[in-house]
Amino acid sequence: MQRPRGDLVAVNALWMVGHVQSVLACEIRLQSLNLEDFMAPRHEVHPDIFTLSGTWPGGPLGPLVAFRTDDRPGAPEAEGLQRARSVQLASVATPLACSIQRSLPDPPTGLTGLWDHGLKRCPIAEAAFLEWWSLMESKSKATVMARNVQLQESFGHAKAEADGSRVSSVLLCCIAGLLVLSKAESRLPSVDGKKSGDWLPSCLAELLSTANSCWEALDLQHASTRRTLLVAKPLCQHLVVQGTGDEWQKFADFVDECFSRKAEMSPNALRSVVRKPCDVAGCSCVAVCRVRKHDAYGPAGFRCYRHKTALQSRVRRQCDVAGCTSVAVRRVCKHDAHGPAGLRCDHHRKRLQGVRRRCEVAGCTSKAARLVLRDDVHGPAGFRCEVHGGRPTCTVPGCKRSSSGIVCKADHLGPSGLRCKAHGAQRCTITGCHRQAKCNSPEDLLGPAGRRCPQHSAVWPK
């Protein structure tokens, strides 16, 4: 069973987060954070979930779990439920396993529009938003700061592995956290001109710094990065107008760079989300193929469209005849009237003896049919046309007839091999029968297994 990576805080696009509602004999019932109901067969559930059955801590709902959605329909008794697979405790997928109750708070009034047009479009940010909001409802400084540390560690692991998709997931989780913390900070009561929650601004600053580090690590020019982050565009634009200061200005610059059509590639971009450049010296074009061997342009490596054509054996090459620019279709192995051995186009191959095999009998220009291995009356061994012995002949000594079939066993006429009809080709294998064989027959009272005529065959329809 495939599991998400243990150091990744944000759940990627293929994973969902929810709670266990009930544990049955053959399945479990789940509810996602957006209150959608799922069922999962027992073989798709991690054993740890059954071990904890009946001892759910933190309320009537079960613990937080991570799971994937499945396209297959559920059993008839689960009609109306969506199907889930690869279910496991969220503590395996995320270091912080917080318990989010079913009665989730309504989104803040200022974020109602973003909830419909921003968070609902981005499952990662939506799940992270609900989790951040539950942390703020608990008013626990330790858990909020722990989440900051975990996001920083997740970003460090993803950057070390040059995994751009994981960095994007961490960034989306940071954006959701910035939405929650900035809204919570604006609602704090003021005492003598100062906010009562002294720890909240510092947490917000640390989270903003982590988000900016994610922006810096990503290549904001690449199409895959933009597709991943485009769903969070309304959320980012909302944050840009809310914050003030140098870090917020830096955040705003990254947002403009990501969603602007004239974005420039960052020099520190993760190479895992960038197309490889051409390795030819002085060329800065994007590579379209890879060359495995050293060639005229340099060592093996990546090549752009311009430098690939003369570098790969599968690419069609030009005719080697002087002055001809046509594409070659054949190769000549010997020197001929047009020049040394090499490639020939269709125009030059038709007028050359040797591009296609010709009969080697003196004065004959017909196309060769086969290779004769022994000297005969027509000349030395070599390629022959059908007129000069190119057709397969009977292998019986002294017979010059064309072969009509194969005799698989040696007999009084000679060894097995090609035979004409007079010497056993296509003949019934029953002794004394000279009829033509039509089918294979098993061994019986008439003789051994072999080719038989219809009269002596037990399998031929009568």
C-alpha positions as CSV (number, residue, x, y, z in Angstrom):
1,M,0.0,0.0,0.0
2,Q,1.5,3.3,-1.1
3,R,1.9,5.9,1.6
4,P,2.6,9.7,1.5
5,R,6.1,10.8,2.6
6,G,6.4,11.2,6.3
7,D,8.2,14.6,6.2
8,L,5.6,16.3,4.0
9,V,3.2,18.5,5.9
10,A,0.8,19.6,3.1
11,V,-1.2,16.8,1.5
12,N,-0.6,16.7,-2.2
13,A,-3.3,17.0,-4.8
14,L,-4.0,13.2,-4.9
15,W,-4.5,12.9,-1.2
16,M,-7.4,14.0,1.0
17,V,-7.7,14.5,4.8
18,G,-10.7,13.5,6.9
19,H,-11.9,11.6,10.0
20,V,-13.0,8.1,10.7
21,Q,-16.8,8.0,11.4
22,S,-17.2,4.2,12.0
23,V,-15.3,1.0,11.7
24,L,-17.3,-2.0,10.3
25,A,-16.4,-5.6,9.8
26,C,-15.4,-5.2,6.1
27,E,-15.0,-1.5,5.7
28,I,-14.7,1.9,7.4
29,R,-16.7,5.1,6.9
30,L,-14.8,8.4,6.4
31,Q,-15.7,12.0,6.2
32,S,-13.4,14.5,4.5
33,L,-12.8,18.0,5.9
34,N,-15.3,19.4,3.4
35,L,-17.9,17.0,4.9
36,E,-18.0,14.5,2.0
37,D,-18.7,10.9,2.9
38,F,-16.4,8.0,1.8
39,M,-16.1,4.3,2.4
40,A,-12.9,2.2,2.1
41,P,-12.6,-1.6,2.0
42,R,-10.7,-3.3,4.8
43,H,-7.8,-4.3,2.7
44,E,-7.2,-0.6,1.8
45,V,-7.0,0.5,5.5
46,H,-3.8,0.5,7.6
47,P,-3.9,-2.0,10.5
48,D,-3.1,0.8,13.0
49,I,-6.6,2.3,12.4
50,F,-8.3,-1.0,13.5
51,T,-5.9,-1.3,16.5
52,L,-7.2,2.1,17.8
53,S,-10.9,1.1,17.2
54,G,-13.1,2.2,20.1
55,T,-10.4,4.4,21.7
56,W,-10.8,7.6,19.7
57,P,-9.2,10.6,21.5
58,G,-10.5,14.1,21.1
59,G,-14.2,13.9,20.5
60,P,-16.9,11.8,18.8
61,L,-15.1,11.7,15.5
62,G,-12.1,9.4,14.9
63,P,-8.6,10.6,14.4
64,L,-7.4,12.5,11.4
65,V,-6.6,10.2,8.4
66,A,-5.1,10.7,5.0
67,F,-6.6,8.8,2.0
68,R,-6.8,8.7,-1.8
69,T,-10.1,8.9,-3.7
70,D,-10.9,5.9,-6.0
71,D,-12.8,5.9,-9.3
72,R,-14.3,2.5,-8.8
73,P,-17.9,2.4,-7.4
74,G,-18.5,1.0,-4.0
75,A,-20.5,-2.0,-2.9
76,P,-24.4,-1.9,-3.1
77,E,-24.7,-1.3,0.6
78,A,-22.5,1.8,0.3
79,E,-24.6,3.4,-2.5
80,G,-24.2,7.1,-2.4
81,L,-20.8,7.0,-0.8
82,Q,-17.5,7.8,-2.6
83,R,-14.8,5.2,-2.4
84,A,-11.4,5.7,-0.8
85,R,-8.2,3.8,-0.8
86,S,-4.7,3.8,0.9
87,V,-6.2,5.0,4.2
88,Q,-3.8,5.6,7.1
89,L,-3.4,7.8,10.1
90,A,-2.6,11.4,9.2
91,S,0.2,11.4,11.8
92,V,2.1,9.2,9.3
93,A,1.5,11.8,6.5
94,T,1.8,14.9,8.7
95,P,3.9,15.3,11.8
96,L,1.1,17.3,13.4
97,A,-2.1,15.2,13.9
98,C,-4.6,17.7,15.1
99,S,-8.2,16.8,15.7
100,I,-10.7,18.9,13.8
101,Q,-14.2,18.6,15.0
102,R,-17.2,18.3,12.7
103,S,-18.6,21.6,13.8
104,L,-16.0,23.6,11.9
105,P,-16.3,27.4,12.4
106,D,-17.7,29.5,9.6
107,P,-15.1,31.2,7.5
108,P,-14.5,34.8,8.4
109,T,-16.7,37.4,6.8
110,G,-13.7,38.9,4.9
111,L,-12.8,35.5,3.4
112,T,-16.3,34.4,2.3
113,G,-15.6,35.3,-1.3
114,L,-12.2,33.6,-1.2
115,W,-13.7,30.5,0.2
116,D,-16.0,30.1,-2.8
117,H,-13.5,31.3,-5.5
118,G,-10.1,30.5,-4.0
119,L,-10.0,27.8,-1.4
120,K,-12.7,25.5,-3.0
121,R,-10.5,25.5,-6.1
122,C,-7.4,24.4,-4.3
123,P,-7.8,21.2,-2.2
124,I,-4.4,21.5,-0.6
125,A,-5.0,25.1,0.6
126,E,-8.5,24.2,1.7
127,A,-7.4,21.4,4.0
128,A,-4.5,23.5,5.3
129,F,-6.9,26.4,6.0
130,L,-9.3,24.3,8.0
131,E,-6.4,22.9,10.0
132,W,-4.9,26.3,10.7
133,W,-8.3,27.6,11.7
134,S,-8.8,24.8,14.2
135,L,-5.3,25.6,15.7
136,M,-6.3,29.2,16.1
137,E,-9.6,28.2,17.7
138,S,-7.7,26.2,20.3
139,K,-5.6,29.3,21.1
140,S,-2.5,27.1,21.6
141,K,0.7,29.0,21.0
142,A,2.8,25.7,21.1
143,T,0.8,24.0,18.4
144,V,0.9,27.0,16.0
145,M,4.6,27.4,16.4
146,A,5.1,23.7,16.0
147,R,3.3,23.9,12.7
148,N,5.7,26.7,11.6
149,V,8.7,24.5,12.4
150,Q,7.2,21.5,10.6
151,L,6.6,23.6,7.4
152,Q,10.2,24.8,7.5
153,E,11.5,21.3,7.9
154,S,9.3,20.1,5.0
155,F,10.6,22.9,2.8
156,G,14.2,22.0,3.7
157,H,13.7,18.3,2.7
158,A,11.9,19.2,-0.5
159,K,14.6,21.7,-1.6
160,A,17.3,19.2,-0.8
161,E,15.7,16.7,-3.1
162,A,15.0,19.3,-5.7
163,D,11.3,18.3,-5.7
164,G,9.4,21.3,-7.1
165,S,6.0,19.8,-6.6
166,R,6.5,19.3,-2.9
167,V,7.8,22.8,-2.5
168,S,4.6,24.0,-4.3
169,S,2.5,22.0,-1.8
170,V,4.4,23.6,1.2
171,L,3.9,27.0,-0.3
172,L,0.1,26.5,-0.6
173,C,0.0,25.4,3.0
174,C,1.9,28.6,4.0
175,I,-0.5,30.7,2.0
176,A,-3.5,29.1,3.8
177,G,-1.7,29.8,7.2
178,L,-1.1,33.4,6.2
179,L,-4.8,33.9,5.5
180,V,-5.7,32.5,8.9
181,L,-3.0,34.3,11.0
182,S,-3.4,37.6,9.3
183,K,-7.2,37.5,9.9
184,A,-6.7,36.4,13.5
185,E,-4.2,39.2,14.1
186,S,-6.6,41.8,12.8
187,R,-9.2,40.6,15.3
188,L,-7.0,40.7,18.4
189,P,-8.0,43.3,21.0
190,S,-5.7,46.3,21.5
191,V,-4.4,47.3,24.9
192,D,-2.6,50.7,25.1
193,G,-2.1,50.6,21.3
194,K,-0.6,47.1,21.3
195,K,-2.1,43.7,20.4
196,S,-2.8,41.4,23.2
197,G,-1.3,38.3,21.4
198,D,2.4,39.1,21.4
199,W,3.3,35.7,19.9
200,L,1.0,35.9,16.9
201,P,3.0,38.6,14.9
202,S,6.2,36.6,15.3
203,C,4.5,33.4,14.1
204,L,3.1,35.3,11.1
205,A,6.6,36.7,10.3
206,E,8.2,33.3,10.4
207,L,5.5,31.8,8.2
208,L,5.8,34.7,5.7
209,S,9.6,34.1,5.6
210,T,9.0,30.4,4.8
211,A,6.6,31.3,2.1
212,N,9.1,33.7,0.5
213,S,11.8,31.0,0.6
214,C,9.4,28.7,-1.3
215,W,8.8,31.4,-3.9
216,E,12.6,31.8,-4.3
217,A,13.2,28.1,-4.8
218,L,10.6,27.6,-7.5
219,D,11.0,28.4,-11.2
220,L,8.1,30.8,-11.7
221,Q,8.5,30.8,-15.5
222,H,7.8,27.1,-15.9
223,A,4.3,26.1,-17.0
224,S,3.9,23.3,-14.5
225,T,4.7,25.6,-11.6
226,R,2.2,28.1,-12.8
227,R,-0.5,25.5,-13.3
228,T,0.0,24.3,-9.7
229,L,-0.1,27.8,-8.2
230,L,-2.7,29.4,-10.4
231,V,-5.6,28.0,-8.2
232,A,-4.1,30.1,-5.3
233,K,-4.0,33.3,-7.3
234,P,-7.1,34.9,-5.5
235,L,-5.7,34.0,-2.1
236,C,-2.3,35.6,-3.0
237,Q,-3.9,38.7,-4.3
238,H,-5.9,39.1,-1.1
239,L,-2.8,38.7,1.0
240,V,-0.8,41.3,-1.0
241,V,-3.2,44.1,-0.3
242,Q,-3.5,43.2,3.4
243,G,0.2,43.1,4.5
244,T,2.8,45.9,4.9
245,G,6.5,45.8,5.2
246,D,9.6,44.6,3.3
247,E,8.7,40.9,3.6
248,W,5.2,41.5,2.4
249,Q,6.6,43.6,-0.5
250,K,8.8,40.7,-1.4
251,F,5.8,38.3,-1.3
252,A,3.9,40.7,-3.6
253,D,6.9,40.8,-6.1
254,F,6.9,37.0,-6.3
255,V,3.1,37.0,-6.9
256,D,3.5,39.4,-9.7
257,E,6.4,37.4,-11.2
258,C,4.4,34.1,-11.0
259,F,1.2,35.4,-12.6
260,S,2.7,37.8,-15.0
261,R,3.2,36.7,-18.6
262,K,6.6,38.3,-18.8
263,A,8.1,36.4,-15.9
264,E,11.9,35.8,-15.9
265,M,13.5,32.5,-14.8
266,S,15.1,32.7,-11.3
267,P,18.8,31.8,-11.3
268,N,18.2,29.6,-8.2
269,A,15.3,27.7,-9.6
270,L,14.9,24.1,-8.9
271,R,16.1,22.1,-11.9
272,S,13.4,19.4,-11.5
273,V,10.8,21.7,-12.9
274,V,12.9,23.3,-15.6
275,R,13.5,21.9,-19.1
276,K,17.1,21.0,-19.8
277,P,19.1,23.4,-22.0
278,C,21.1,22.3,-25.0
279,D,24.6,21.1,-24.0
280,V,26.3,22.4,-27.2
281,A,28.7,25.1,-26.4
282,G,27.2,28.6,-27.0
283,C,23.6,27.3,-27.4
284,S,21.0,28.4,-25.0
285,C,17.9,26.7,-26.6
286,V,15.7,24.2,-24.8
287,A,16.7,20.6,-25.4
288,V,14.3,18.3,-27.2
289,C,16.3,15.1,-27.2
290,R,19.3,13.4,-25.6
291,V,22.4,12.0,-27.4
292,R,24.0,9.0,-25.8
293,K,27.3,9.1,-27.6
294,H,30.0,11.7,-28.3
295,D,29.5,13.4,-31.7
296,A,30.7,16.3,-33.8
297,Y,29.0,18.8,-31.4
298,G,30.6,17.5,-28.3
299,P,30.2,14.9,-25.5
300,A,26.9,13.0,-25.0
301,G,24.1,15.1,-23.5
302,F,21.0,17.1,-24.3
303,R,20.4,18.7,-27.7
304,C,18.0,21.3,-29.1
305,Y,16.0,20.9,-32.3
306,R,18.7,22.6,-34.3
307,H,21.6,20.3,-33.2
308,K,19.7,17.0,-33.1
309,T,19.3,16.4,-36.9
310,A,22.8,15.2,-37.7
311,L,23.4,13.5,-34.4
312,Q,21.1,10.6,-34.2
313,S,21.3,7.4,-36.2
314,R,17.5,7.2,-36.6
315,V,17.5,10.6,-38.4
316,R,17.3,10.3,-42.2
317,R,20.6,11.5,-43.9
318,Q,21.5,12.9,-47.3
319,C,22.6,11.0,-50.4
320,D,26.4,10.7,-50.6
321,V,26.6,11.3,-54.3
322,A,28.4,14.5,-55.1
323,G,26.0,17.4,-55.8
324,C,22.9,15.4,-54.7
325,T,20.8,16.8,-51.8
326,S,18.0,14.2,-51.7
327,V,17.3,12.1,-48.7
328,A,19.0,8.7,-48.8
329,V,16.9,5.5,-48.9
330,R,19.5,2.8,-49.3
331,R,23.2,2.1,-48.5
332,V,25.7,0.8,-51.1
333,C,28.4,-1.4,-49.6
334,K,30.8,-1.3,-52.6
335,H,32.3,1.4,-54.8
336,D,30.2,2.0,-58.0
337,A,29.9,4.4,-60.9
338,H,28.6,7.2,-58.7
339,G,31.4,7.1,-56.2
340,P,32.5,5.3,-53.0
341,A,30.3,3.1,-50.9
342,G,27.7,5.0,-48.9
343,L,24.1,6.2,-48.9
344,R,22.0,6.6,-52.0
345,C,18.8,8.4,-52.7
346,D,15.9,6.8,-54.6
347,H,17.0,8.4,-57.9
348,H,20.6,7.0,-57.8
349,R,19.8,3.6,-56.4
350,K,17.6,2.7,-59.4
351,R,20.5,3.2,-61.8
352,L,23.1,1.4,-59.8
353,Q,24.0,-2.3,-59.9
354,G,24.7,-3.3,-56.3
355,V,22.2,-1.1,-54.4
356,R,19.7,-3.8,-55.0
357,R,21.1,-7.3,-55.5
358,R,21.3,-8.3,-59.2
359,C,21.9,-11.7,-60.9
360,E,25.6,-12.2,-61.1
361,V,25.5,-14.2,-64.3
362,A,27.4,-12.4,-67.0
363,G,25.0,-10.2,-69.1
364,C,22.0,-10.6,-66.8
365,T,20.6,-7.5,-65.1
366,S,17.5,-9.2,-63.5
367,K,16.8,-8.9,-59.8
368,A,18.4,-11.7,-57.8
369,A,16.0,-14.2,-56.1
370,R,18.4,-16.2,-54.0
371,L,22.0,-17.0,-53.2
372,V,23.3,-20.1,-54.9
373,L,26.0,-21.8,-52.8
374,R,27.6,-24.1,-55.4
375,D,29.0,-23.6,-58.8
376,D,26.8,-24.7,-61.7
377,V,26.5,-24.5,-65.5
378,H,25.7,-20.8,-65.2
379,G,28.8,-19.9,-63.4
380,P,30.3,-19.6,-60.0
381,A,28.3,-19.5,-56.8
382,G,26.5,-16.2,-56.1
383,F,23.2,-14.3,-56.4
384,R,20.9,-15.6,-59.2
385,C,17.7,-14.6,-60.8
386,E,14.9,-17.2,-61.2
387,V,16.0,-17.9,-64.8
388,H,19.5,-18.8,-63.8
389,G,18.9,-21.0,-60.8
390,G,17.6,-18.5,-58.4
391,R,14.5,-20.5,-57.5
392,P,15.0,-23.1,-54.7
393,T,15.7,-26.5,-56.2
394,C,15.3,-30.0,-55.1
395,T,18.1,-31.3,-52.9
396,V,18.1,-34.8,-54.4
397,P,21.4,-35.3,-56.2
398,G,21.0,-34.9,-60.0
399,C,17.6,-33.3,-59.8
400,K,17.3,-29.7,-61.1
401,R,13.5,-29.2,-60.6
402,S,12.2,-26.4,-58.4
403,S,11.3,-27.3,-54.9
404,S,7.7,-27.5,-53.9
405,G,8.0,-28.3,-50.2
406,I,10.1,-29.7,-47.4
407,V,10.7,-33.4,-46.5
408,C,11.4,-33.5,-42.7
409,K,12.9,-36.9,-42.5
410,A,15.7,-38.6,-44.5
411,D,14.7,-41.4,-46.8
412,H,16.2,-43.6,-49.6
413,L,16.4,-40.5,-51.9
414,G,18.6,-38.5,-49.6
415,P,18.7,-36.3,-46.6
416,S,15.8,-34.1,-45.4
417,G,15.4,-30.7,-47.1
418,L,13.8,-29.1,-50.0
419,R,12.2,-31.5,-52.5
420,C,10.2,-31.3,-55.7
421,K,6.9,-33.1,-56.0
422,A,8.5,-36.1,-57.8
423,H,10.8,-36.7,-54.8
424,G,8.3,-36.5,-52.0
425,A,7.3,-32.9,-51.5
426,Q,3.7,-32.4,-50.4
427,R,3.2,-36.2,-50.6
428,C,1.2,-38.2,-48.1
429,T,3.4,-40.0,-45.6
430,I,1.6,-43.3,-45.9
431,T,3.8,-45.9,-47.6
432,G,2.7,-46.5,-51.2
433,C,0.4,-43.4,-51.4
434,H,1.4,-40.7,-53.9
435,R,-1.5,-38.3,-53.3
436,Q,-0.9,-34.7,-52.1
437,A,-0.9,-34.2,-48.4
438,K,-3.4,-31.7,-47.0
439,C,-3.2,-31.8,-43.3
440,N,-1.3,-33.0,-40.2
441,S,-2.6,-36.2,-38.7
442,P,-1.8,-38.0,-35.4
443,E,-0.3,-41.4,-35.1
444,D,-2.8,-44.3,-35.7
445,L,-3.0,-47.8,-37.1
446,L,-2.1,-46.6,-40.6
447,G,1.3,-45.1,-39.6
448,P,3.2,-42.5,-37.7
449,A,2.1,-38.9,-37.3
450,G,2.7,-36.6,-40.2
451,R,1.3,-35.0,-43.3
452,R,-1.6,-37.0,-44.8
453,C,-3.9,-36.9,-47.8
454,P,-7.6,-36.6,-47.1
455,Q,-8.2,-40.4,-47.7
456,H,-5.7,-41.4,-45.0
457,S,-6.4,-38.5,-42.5
458,A,-8.5,-39.1,-39.5
459,V,-9.0,-35.3,-38.9
460,W,-9.9,-34.3,-42.5
461,P,-13.7,-33.8,-42.8
462,K,-15.3,-36.6,-44.8
